[in-house]
Amino acid sequence: MVTKKNCRCDACGCAFVPEPKTQREGEIEYSFFNCDYCGKAYLVSVTDADLRKDIRKYRTLAEKLKGKPLSEDTLREVTELKDANTKRAAKLRQIYILEG
């Protein structure tokens, strides 16, 4: 069961339960939510096709390996993929914020 939590808007101070939305502009996909009261947008994530592919790869690999002992090479591969995804996501988010 997923419990939804309230958050408080930085702009108007009202509490609300965020409802995530996703929007695409070409190859770029971004997730966000808006304040129910004043409409301020909060950016959650920005991805491109390559990052979405690598995220799926990471999730598939993590699910396949769940509960199994990992070799050093496998652990390194999973960690490198996660780190690369995190860096790419941060870069895309920064680009989107600067251009948006």
A tleap script that builds the chain and sets N, CA, C and O, in Angstrom:
source leaprc.protein.ff14SB
mol = sequence {
  NMET VAL THR LYS LYS ASN CYS ARG CYS ASP
  ALA CYS GLY CYS ALA PHE VAL PRO GLU PRO
  LYS THR GLN ARG GLU GLY GLU ILE GLU TYR
  SER PHE PHE ASN CYS ASP TYR CYS GLY LYS
  ALA TYR LEU VAL SER VAL THR ASP ALA ASP
  LEU ARG LYS ASP ILE ARG LYS TYR ARG THR
  LEU ALA GLU LYS LEU LYS GLY LYS PRO LEU
  SER GLU ASP THR LEU ARG GLU VAL THR GLU
  LEU LYS ASP ALA ASN THR LYS ARG ALA ALA
  LYS LEU ARG GLN ILE TYR ILE LEU GLU CGLY
}
set mol.1.N position { 0.839 -1.174 0.000 }
set mol.1.CA position { 0.000 0.000 0.000 }
set mol.1.C position { 0.892 1.249 0.000 }
set mol.1.O position { 1.818 1.361 0.803 }
set mol.2.N position { 0.605 2.161 -0.891 }
set mol.2.CA position { 1.350 3.405 -0.986 }
set mol.2.C position { 0.602 4.476 -0.211 }
set mol.2.O position { -0.583 4.714 -0.447 }
set mol.3.N position { 1.299 5.117 0.710 }
set mol.3.CA position { 0.705 6.199 1.474 }
set mol.3.C position { 1.117 7.516 0.845 }
set mol.3.O position { 2.306 7.789 0.678 }
set mol.4.N position { 0.137 8.325 0.497 }
set mol.4.CA position { 0.436 9.626 -0.088 }
set mol.4.C position { 0.642 10.625 1.043 }
set mol.4.O position { -0.113 10.653 2.015 }
set mol.5.N position { 1.681 11.445 0.898 }
set mol.5.CA position { 1.994 12.431 1.917 }
set mol.5.C position { 1.755 13.829 1.393 }
set mol.5.O position { 1.928 14.114 0.208 }
set mol.6.N position { 1.358 14.681 2.299 }
set mol.6.CA position { 1.214 16.094 1.958 }
set mol.6.C position { 2.587 16.726 1.804 }
set mol.6.O position { 3.562 16.284 2.411 }
set mol.7.N position { 2.646 17.755 0.993 }
set mol.7.CA position { 3.825 18.600 0.945 }
set mol.7.C position { 3.330 20.040 1.058 }
set mol.7.O position { 2.138 20.304 0.904 }
set mol.8.N position { 4.226 20.949 1.321 }
set mol.8.CA position { 3.852 22.352 1.501 }
set mol.8.C position { 4.488 23.174 0.383 }
set mol.8.O position { 5.685 23.066 0.120 }
set mol.9.N position { 3.684 23.981 -0.256 }
set mol.9.CA position { 4.143 24.808 -1.365 }
set mol.9.C position { 5.064 25.914 -0.863 }
set mol.9.O position { 4.752 26.612 0.101 }
set mol.10.N position { 6.206 26.061 -1.537 }
set mol.10.CA position { 7.150 27.128 -1.200 }
set mol.10.C position { 6.572 28.514 -1.514 }
set mol.10.O position { 6.920 29.497 -0.861 }
set mol.11.N position { 5.701 28.583 -2.504 }
set mol.11.CA position { 5.183 29.874 -2.954 }
set mol.11.C position { 4.019 30.374 -2.096 }
set mol.11.O position { 4.024 31.522 -1.650 }
set mol.12.N position { 3.018 29.510 -1.863 }
set mol.12.CA position { 1.819 29.979 -1.151 }
set mol.12.C position { 1.678 29.415 0.261 }
set mol.12.O position { 0.858 29.895 1.043 }
set mol.13.N position { 2.485 28.389 0.593 }
set mol.13.CA position { 2.453 27.825 1.939 }
set mol.13.C position { 1.354 26.814 2.186 }
set mol.13.O position { 1.276 26.265 3.285 }
set mol.14.N position { 0.508 26.548 1.217 }
set mol.14.CA position { -0.589 25.595 1.403 }
set mol.14.C position { -0.076 24.157 1.328 }
set mol.14.O position { 0.861 23.850 0.591 }
set mol.15.N position { -0.712 23.290 2.106 }
set mol.15.CA position { -0.372 21.867 2.075 }
set mol.15.C position { -1.258 21.182 1.032 }
set mol.15.O position { -2.436 21.510 0.888 }
set mol.16.N position { -0.672 20.227 0.310 }
set mol.16.CA position { -1.426 19.478 -0.693 }
set mol.16.C position { -0.745 18.135 -0.932 }
set mol.16.O position { 0.422 17.945 -0.589 }
set mol.17.N position { -1.489 17.213 -1.520 }
set mol.17.CA position { -0.945 15.907 -1.888 }
set mol.17.C position { -0.516 16.005 -3.347 }
set mol.17.O position { -1.358 16.221 -4.219 }
set mol.18.N position { 0.786 15.849 -3.633 }
set mol.18.CA position { 1.242 15.977 -5.024 }
set mol.18.C position { 0.700 14.859 -5.908 }
set mol.18.O position { 0.701 13.687 -5.531 }
set mol.19.N position { 0.244 15.246 -7.078 }
set mol.19.CA position { -0.216 14.293 -8.094 }
set mol.19.C position { 0.773 14.357 -9.254 }
set mol.19.O position { 0.744 15.306 -10.037 }
set mol.20.N position { 1.661 13.343 -9.374 }
set mol.20.CA position { 2.692 13.397 -10.414 }
set mol.20.C position { 2.108 13.372 -11.829 }
set mol.20.O position { 1.129 12.682 -12.113 }
set mol.21.N position { 2.741 14.144 -12.691 }
set mol.21.CA position { 2.369 14.214 -14.107 }
set mol.21.C position { 3.631 14.020 -14.927 }
set mol.21.O position { 4.736 14.296 -14.460 }
set mol.22.N position { 3.458 13.546 -16.145 }
set mol.22.CA position { 4.580 13.377 -17.065 }
set mol.22.C position { 4.221 14.066 -18.368 }
set mol.22.O position { 3.089 13.985 -18.847 }
set mol.23.N position { 5.213 14.746 -18.932 }
set mol.23.CA position { 5.008 15.442 -20.209 }
set mol.23.C position { 6.228 15.220 -21.086 }
set mol.23.O position { 7.353 15.132 -20.595 }
set mol.24.N position { 5.993 15.132 -22.388 }
set mol.24.CA position { 7.086 14.939 -23.349 }
set mol.24.C position { 7.211 16.114 -24.270 }
set mol.24.O position { 6.219 16.686 -24.722 }
set mol.25.N position { 8.463 16.473 -24.547 }
set mol.25.CA position { 8.785 17.461 -25.577 }
set mol.25.C position { 9.864 16.830 -26.429 }
set mol.25.O position { 11.042 16.857 -26.074 }
set mol.26.N position { 9.461 16.262 -27.551 }
set mol.26.CA position { 10.400 15.514 -28.393 }
set mol.26.C position { 10.885 14.289 -27.641 }
set mol.26.O position { 10.083 13.485 -27.166 }
set mol.27.N position { 12.188 14.148 -27.536 }
set mol.27.CA position { 12.776 12.995 -26.860 }
set mol.27.C position { 12.869 13.213 -25.334 }
set mol.27.O position { 13.083 12.260 -24.585 }
set mol.28.N position { 12.712 14.437 -24.892 }
set mol.28.CA position { 12.816 14.761 -23.469 }
set mol.28.C position { 11.472 14.521 -22.785 }
set mol.28.O position { 10.425 14.967 -23.256 }
set mol.29.N position { 11.529 13.807 -21.666 }
set mol.29.CA position { 10.342 13.542 -20.866 }
set mol.29.C position { 10.606 14.069 -19.464 }
set mol.29.O position { 11.652 13.793 -18.878 }
set mol.30.N position { 9.669 14.818 -18.934 }
set mol.30.CA position { 9.869 15.302 -17.584 }
set mol.30.C position { 8.651 15.009 -16.721 }
set mol.30.O position { 7.512 15.005 -17.188 }
set mol.31.N position { 8.932 14.763 -15.438 }
set mol.31.CA position { 7.902 14.497 -14.452 }
set mol.31.C position { 7.859 15.671 -13.487 }
set mol.31.O position { 8.891 16.237 -13.127 }
set mol.32.N position { 6.667 16.022 -13.081 }
set mol.32.CA position { 6.489 17.181 -12.221 }
set mol.32.C position { 5.161 17.077 -11.488 }
set mol.32.O position { 4.360 16.186 -11.771 }
set mol.33.N position { 4.928 17.978 -10.556 }
set mol.33.CA position { 3.614 18.145 -9.958 }
set mol.33.C position { 3.392 19.626 -9.703 }
set mol.33.O position { 4.340 20.408 -9.639 }
set mol.34.N position { 2.136 19.998 -9.560 }
set mol.34.CA position { 1.772 21.398 -9.334 }
set mol.34.C position { 1.073 21.540 -7.992 }
set mol.34.O position { 0.391 20.626 -7.529 }
set mol.35.N position { 1.257 22.705 -7.376 }
set mol.35.CA position { 0.508 23.045 -6.168 }
set mol.35.C position { -0.970 23.123 -6.552 }
set mol.35.O position { -1.318 23.747 -7.554 }
set mol.36.N position { -1.832 22.495 -5.764 }
set mol.36.CA position { -3.271 22.515 -6.035 }
set mol.36.C position { -3.872 23.915 -5.887 }
set mol.36.O position { -4.934 24.200 -6.442 }
set mol.37.N position { -3.205 24.768 -5.152 }
set mol.37.CA position { -3.781 26.068 -4.833 }
set mol.37.C position { -3.273 27.192 -5.736 }
set mol.37.O position { -4.075 27.939 -6.296 }
set mol.38.N position { -1.960 27.320 -5.883 }
set mol.38.CA position { -1.432 28.433 -6.688 }
set mol.38.C position { -0.890 27.980 -8.041 }
set mol.38.O position { -0.622 28.812 -8.908 }
set mol.39.N position { -0.724 26.667 -8.232 }
set mol.39.CA position { -0.285 26.141 -9.523 }
set mol.39.C position { 1.218 26.068 -9.728 }
set mol.39.O position { 1.668 25.646 -10.794 }
set mol.40.N position { 2.016 26.472 -8.723 }
set mol.40.CA position { 3.478 26.418 -8.882 }
set mol.40.C position { 3.899 25.004 -9.276 }
set mol.40.O position { 3.449 24.022 -8.686 }
set mol.41.N position { 4.766 24.916 -10.279 }
set mol.41.CA position { 5.258 23.616 -10.762 }
set mol.41.C position { 6.534 23.227 -10.029 }
set mol.41.O position { 7.402 24.063 -9.777 }
set mol.42.N position { 6.632 21.943 -9.692 }
set mol.42.CA position { 7.823 21.381 -9.064 }
set mol.42.C position { 8.356 20.276 -9.969 }
set mol.42.O position { 7.678 19.272 -10.189 }
set mol.43.N position { 9.553 20.453 -10.489 }
set mol.43.CA position { 10.177 19.482 -11.371 }
set mol.43.C position { 10.718 18.316 -10.546 }
set mol.43.O position { 11.421 18.523 -9.556 }
set mol.44.N position { 10.390 17.094 -10.956 }
set mol.44.CA position { 10.850 15.901 -10.256 }
set mol.44.C position { 12.011 15.261 -10.999 }
set mol.44.O position { 13.043 14.962 -10.398 }
set mol.45.N position { 11.852 15.048 -12.311 }
set mol.45.CA position { 12.921 14.420 -13.087 }
set mol.45.C position { 12.821 14.801 -14.553 }
set mol.45.O position { 11.763 15.177 -15.058 }
set mol.46.N position { 13.980 14.689 -15.226 }
set mol.46.CA position { 14.068 14.921 -16.672 }
set mol.46.C position { 14.860 13.757 -17.243 }
set mol.46.O position { 15.940 13.432 -16.749 }
set mol.47.N position { 14.323 13.127 -18.289 }
set mol.47.CA position { 15.022 12.002 -18.910 }
set mol.47.C position { 14.993 12.150 -20.431 }
set mol.47.O position { 14.125 12.814 -20.996 }
set mol.48.N position { 15.971 11.509 -21.072 }
set mol.48.CA position { 15.955 11.383 -22.520 }
set mol.48.C position { 15.859 9.890 -22.841 }
set mol.48.O position { 15.851 9.062 -21.931 }
set mol.49.N position { 15.787 9.547 -24.119 }
set mol.49.CA position { 15.590 8.150 -24.516 }
set mol.49.C position { 16.704 7.246 -23.992 }
set mol.49.O position { 16.435 6.145 -23.511 }
set mol.50.N position { 17.955 7.703 -24.084 }
set mol.50.CA position { 19.075 6.878 -23.618 }
set mol.50.C position { 19.011 6.641 -22.114 }
set mol.50.O position { 19.258 5.528 -21.647 }
set mol.51.N position { 18.682 7.675 -21.361 }
set mol.51.CA position { 18.596 7.514 -19.907 }
set mol.51.C position { 17.445 6.580 -19.538 }
set mol.51.O position { 17.604 5.738 -18.653 }
set mol.52.N position { 16.295 6.708 -20.192 }
set mol.52.CA position { 15.172 5.804 -19.902 }
set mol.52.C position { 15.551 4.357 -20.204 }
set mol.52.O position { 15.178 3.446 -19.465 }
set mol.53.N position { 16.294 4.150 -21.290 }
set mol.53.CA position { 16.758 2.798 -21.634 }
set mol.53.C position { 17.695 2.265 -20.541 }
set mol.53.O position { 17.573 1.114 -20.123 }
set mol.54.N position { 18.626 3.103 -20.083 }
set mol.54.CA position { 19.564 2.678 -19.044 }
set mol.54.C position { 18.879 2.465 -17.695 }
set mol.54.O position { 19.298 1.607 -16.918 }
set mol.55.N position { 17.838 3.234 -17.413 }
set mol.55.CA position { 17.078 3.026 -16.179 }
set mol.55.C position { 16.370 1.676 -16.237 }
set mol.55.O position { 16.364 0.936 -15.253 }
set mol.56.N position { 15.774 1.353 -17.382 }
set mol.56.CA position { 15.121 0.033 -17.538 }
set mol.56.C position { 16.144 -1.087 -17.376 }
set mol.56.O position { 15.867 -2.101 -16.735 }
set mol.57.N position { 17.335 -0.897 -17.963 }
set mol.57.CA position { 18.402 -1.893 -17.852 }
set mol.57.C position { 18.789 -2.093 -16.387 }
set mol.57.O position { 18.945 -3.226 -15.934 }
set mol.58.N position { 18.943 -0.994 -15.650 }
set mol.58.CA position { 19.301 -1.080 -14.230 }
set mol.58.C position { 18.209 -1.801 -13.437 }
set mol.58.O position { 18.508 -2.678 -12.627 }
set mol.59.N position { 16.949 -1.435 -13.668 }
set mol.59.CA position { 15.836 -2.074 -12.940 }
set mol.59.C position { 15.759 -3.566 -13.234 }
set mol.59.O position { 15.553 -4.370 -12.324 }
set mol.60.N position { 15.924 -3.939 -14.503 }
set mol.60.CA position { 15.884 -5.352 -14.888 }
set mol.60.C position { 17.009 -6.117 -14.204 }
set mol.60.O position { 16.785 -7.191 -13.645 }
set mol.61.N position { 18.206 -5.571 -14.247 }
set mol.61.CA position { 19.366 -6.198 -13.627 }
set mol.61.C position { 19.183 -6.305 -12.112 }
set mol.61.O position { 19.464 -7.351 -11.528 }
set mol.62.N position { 18.721 -5.245 -11.482 }
set mol.62.CA position { 18.518 -5.250 -10.029 }
set mol.62.C position { 17.461 -6.270 -9.633 }
set mol.62.O position { 17.619 -6.971 -8.634 }
set mol.63.N position { 16.383 -6.359 -10.408 }
set mol.63.CA position { 15.317 -7.318 -10.102 }
set mol.63.C position { 15.814 -8.756 -10.271 }
set mol.63.O position { 15.513 -9.628 -9.456 }
set mol.64.N position { 16.572 -8.986 -11.329 }
set mol.64.CA position { 17.111 -10.322 -11.604 }
set mol.64.C position { 18.063 -10.771 -10.489 }
set mol.64.O position { 18.120 -11.953 -10.153 }
set mol.65.N position { 18.795 -9.833 -9.929 }
set mol.65.CA position { 19.806 -10.159 -8.923 }
set mol.65.C position { 19.289 -10.060 -7.486 }
set mol.65.O position { 20.019 -10.371 -6.545 }
set mol.66.N position { 18.041 -9.631 -7.311 }
set mol.66.CA position { 17.484 -9.431 -5.979 }
set mol.66.C position { 17.599 -10.713 -5.141 }
set mol.66.O position { 17.158 -11.784 -5.557 }
set mol.67.N position { 18.192 -10.579 -3.969 }
set mol.67.CA position { 18.300 -11.699 -3.049 }
set mol.67.C position { 19.424 -12.669 -3.359 }
set mol.67.O position { 19.600 -13.651 -2.638 }
set mol.68.N position { 20.186 -12.423 -4.410 }
set mol.68.CA position { 21.289 -13.309 -4.772 }
set mol.68.C position { 22.606 -12.683 -4.349 }
set mol.68.O position { 22.742 -11.459 -4.354 }
set mol.69.N position { 23.574 -13.508 -3.982 }
set mol.69.CA position { 24.898 -12.948 -3.694 }
set mol.69.C position { 25.512 -12.427 -5.001 }
set mol.69.O position { 25.400 -13.067 -6.046 }
set mol.70.N position { 26.153 -11.274 -4.928 }
set mol.70.CA position { 26.698 -10.650 -6.127 }
set mol.70.C position { 28.210 -10.798 -6.173 }
set mol.70.O position { 28.902 -10.636 -5.168 }
set mol.71.N position { 28.704 -11.111 -7.368 }
set mol.71.CA position { 30.150 -11.138 -7.547 }
set mol.71.C position { 30.650 -9.702 -7.552 }
set mol.71.O position { 29.873 -8.761 -7.718 }
set mol.72.N position { 31.934 -9.547 -7.372 }
set mol.72.CA position { 32.517 -8.207 -7.378 }
set mol.72.C position { 32.290 -7.514 -8.720 }
set mol.72.O position { 31.991 -6.321 -8.763 }
set mol.73.N position { 32.432 -8.271 -9.827 }
set mol.73.CA position { 32.227 -7.695 -11.163 }
set mol.73.C position { 30.775 -7.242 -11.363 }
set mol.73.O position { 30.528 -6.166 -11.908 }
set mol.74.N position { 29.825 -8.058 -10.924 }
set mol.74.CA position { 28.409 -7.713 -11.069 }
set mol.74.C position { 28.071 -6.501 -10.215 }
set mol.74.O position { 27.368 -5.597 -10.667 }
set mol.75.N position { 28.563 -6.479 -8.994 }
set mol.75.CA position { 28.327 -5.345 -8.115 }
set mol.75.C position { 28.903 -4.067 -8.718 }
set mol.75.O position { 28.281 -3.008 -8.650 }
set mol.76.N position { 30.090 -4.170 -9.307 }
set mol.76.CA position { 30.715 -3.019 -9.955 }
set mol.76.C position { 29.857 -2.548 -11.138 }
set mol.76.O position { 29.646 -1.347 -11.310 }
set mol.77.N position { 29.364 -3.487 -11.949 }
set mol.77.CA position { 28.537 -3.145 -13.106 }
set mol.77.C position { 27.254 -2.427 -12.678 }
set mol.77.O position { 26.884 -1.411 -13.266 }
set mol.78.N position { 26.585 -2.948 -11.665 }
set mol.78.CA position { 25.342 -2.353 -11.181 }
set mol.78.C position { 25.607 -0.953 -10.612 }
set mol.78.O position { 24.850 -0.017 -10.868 }
set mol.79.N position { 26.674 -0.825 -9.849 }
set mol.79.CA position { 27.027 0.466 -9.245 }
set mol.79.C position { 27.397 1.494 -10.307 }
set mol.79.O position { 26.975 2.647 -10.222 }
set mol.80.N position { 28.171 1.096 -11.297 }
set mol.80.CA position { 28.562 2.016 -12.376 }
set mol.80.C position { 27.350 2.474 -13.185 }
set mol.80.O position { 27.258 3.642 -13.562 }
set mol.81.N position { 26.423 1.554 -13.449 }
set mol.81.CA position { 25.216 1.895 -14.197 }
set mol.81.C position { 24.360 2.876 -13.397 }
set mol.81.O position { 23.854 3.857 -13.942 }
set mol.82.N position { 24.205 2.609 -12.122 }
set mol.82.CA position { 23.423 3.508 -11.267 }
set mol.82.C position { 24.078 4.891 -11.200 }
set mol.82.O position { 23.391 5.906 -11.310 }
set mol.83.N position { 25.385 4.937 -11.021 }
set mol.83.CA position { 26.104 6.212 -10.953 }
set mol.83.C position { 25.986 6.989 -12.262 }
set mol.83.O position { 25.774 8.202 -12.251 }
set mol.84.N position { 26.122 6.295 -13.380 }
set mol.84.CA position { 26.013 6.942 -14.686 }
set mol.84.C position { 24.596 7.497 -14.887 }
set mol.84.O position { 24.427 8.606 -15.395 }
set mol.85.N position { 23.594 6.729 -14.490 }
set mol.85.CA position { 22.205 7.189 -14.609 }
set mol.85.C position { 21.958 8.422 -13.749 }
set mol.85.O position { 21.306 9.370 -14.186 }
set mol.86.N position { 22.478 8.405 -12.534 }
set mol.86.CA position { 22.301 9.531 -11.621 }
set mol.86.C position { 22.962 10.793 -12.172 }
set mol.86.O position { 22.382 11.877 -12.109 }
set mol.87.N position { 24.175 10.651 -12.711 }
set mol.87.CA position { 24.879 11.803 -13.278 }
set mol.87.C position { 24.154 12.352 -14.508 }
set mol.87.O position { 24.022 13.566 -14.665 }
set mol.88.N position { 23.688 11.463 -15.372 }
set mol.88.CA position { 22.975 11.891 -16.582 }
set mol.88.C position { 21.667 12.591 -16.207 }
set mol.88.O position { 21.307 13.602 -16.809 }
set mol.89.N position { 20.961 12.053 -15.214 }
set mol.89.CA position { 19.704 12.666 -14.772 }
set mol.89.C position { 19.959 14.065 -14.212 }
set mol.89.O position { 19.199 14.991 -14.495 }
set mol.90.N position { 21.011 14.222 -13.428 }
set mol.90.CA position { 21.343 15.531 -12.855 }
set mol.90.C position { 21.706 16.526 -13.963 }
set mol.90.O position { 21.318 17.693 -13.908 }
set mol.91.N position { 22.446 16.060 -14.958 }
set mol.91.CA position { 22.842 16.927 -16.073 }
set mol.91.C position { 21.615 17.388 -16.863 }
set mol.91.O position { 21.490 18.568 -17.190 }
set mol.92.N position { 20.713 16.455 -17.166 }
set mol.92.CA position { 19.500 16.794 -17.910 }
set mol.92.C position { 18.629 17.760 -17.108 }
set mol.92.O position { 18.070 18.709 -17.657 }
set mol.93.N position { 18.523 17.508 -15.820 }
set mol.93.CA position { 17.716 18.379 -14.957 }
set mol.93.C position { 18.289 19.802 -14.972 }
set mol.93.O position { 17.542 20.777 -15.059 }
set mol.94.N position { 19.604 19.909 -14.889 }
set mol.94.CA position { 20.252 21.226 -14.894 }
set mol.94.C position { 20.029 21.936 -16.236 }
set mol.94.O position { 19.740 23.132 -16.266 }
set mol.95.N position { 20.161 21.210 -17.326 }
set mol.95.CA position { 19.926 21.781 -18.647 }
set mol.95.C position { 18.483 22.265 -18.761 }
set mol.95.O position { 18.222 23.366 -19.247 }
set mol.96.N position { 17.552 21.431 -18.308 }
set mol.96.CA position { 16.135 21.788 -18.405 }
set mol.96.C position { 15.831 23.025 -17.560 }
set mol.96.O position { 15.104 23.911 -18.008 }
set mol.97.N position { 16.369 23.097 -16.365 }
set mol.97.CA position { 16.123 24.246 -15.492 }
set mol.97.C position { 16.676 25.516 -16.138 }
set mol.97.O position { 16.029 26.562 -16.090 }
set mol.98.N position { 17.860 25.438 -16.742 }
set mol.98.CA position { 18.475 26.612 -17.365 }
set mol.98.C position { 17.701 27.077 -18.599 }
set mol.98.O position { 17.571 28.276 -18.847 }
set mol.99.N position { 17.180 26.097 -19.379 }
set mol.99.CA position { 16.470 26.451 -20.610 }
set mol.99.C position { 14.992 26.698 -20.371 }
set mol.99.O position { 14.344 27.410 -21.137 }
set mol.100.N position { 14.449 26.097 -19.285 }
set mol.100.CA position { 13.001 26.153 -19.039 }
set mol.100.C position { 12.505 27.404 -18.480 }
set mol.100.O position { 11.305 27.541 -18.241 }
savepdb mol mol.pdb
quit
